[in-house]
């Protein structure tokens, strides 16, 4: 019975957090002389109003699912991977490089480009893993620094070896593209592509590895208690490095969503894309579970796409959606407050 209550609470926290975030966001709109009913109506219209918006929402969710999986996998193994953004960038570049420079049948070329992106992300994730395992350097510091290194290194490589007119690389070959004319036609010619299939496969892989394999058991055991794991004969160092590699692979695959799906090339970035950092919020809201992360990514993708309609129709700045997202994360992190509120309601008490 207590287990059921615990699971119910874990499901309730994200749902109540979203409602509280939207409620306080509405109060902020009122104080700022905006009409919250008109704004949220526009937001819903921007997400579900037509096939194009729904297609764009799913497209935006695809990299968010994978970046959320990257954060969640590391968290499940006792690590905090802040370097998803950098791993995403190197994965994006590697997949585009393979997409441009190889001439292969699609059945080989497309998987090869996706694997190249995941592999590049894994390599970028292994470096902080080695520093953590061998020299006890905290992964939060190293992964943050690796983000900046990735941003400037990818820009330098594009400028030196892959530059095309427009401060970007050439387009990838069609044989390496995730684009789907069928999905685009189905969604009023949005940019929806087959990346959503890759993202769902990624979620299944994370669930299977963590919960159905001996390796996953060891990774989780190290995350729970390193000393007890070492006493039980589990190699802590090996599992830390492996966890960061797998986490980085998910992040690198998120980069392939942009390179092979949405854009078909890579630009020189003046700043971070933000997709990797949003993965932290998606993971947190999704309770670090595969299904929860997919739902949370769809919510975040919808908020970002719907915010554009909210701005054009109700005149509410898109930055307000950023505030709503921040509030949602705040309430997820403040689960004690949610527990107190639900206890008061379930016991029939007054607030």
Secondary structure by P-SEA (a helix, b strand, c coil): caaaaaaaaaaaaaaaaaaaaaaaaaaaaaaacccaaaaaaaaaaaacccaaaaaaaaaaaaaaaaaaaaaaaaaaacccccaaaaaaaaaaaaaaaaacccccccccaaaaaaaaaaaaaaaaaaaaaaaaacccccaaaaaaaaaaaaaaaaaaaaacccccccccccccccccccccaaaaaaaccccccaaaaaaaaaaaaaaaaacccaaaaaaaaaaacaaaaaaacccaaaaaaaaaaaaaaaaaaaaaaaaccccccccccccccccccaaaaaaaaacccaaaaaaaaaaaaaaaaaaaaaaaaccccaaaaaaaaaaaaaaaaaaaaaaaaaaaaaacccc
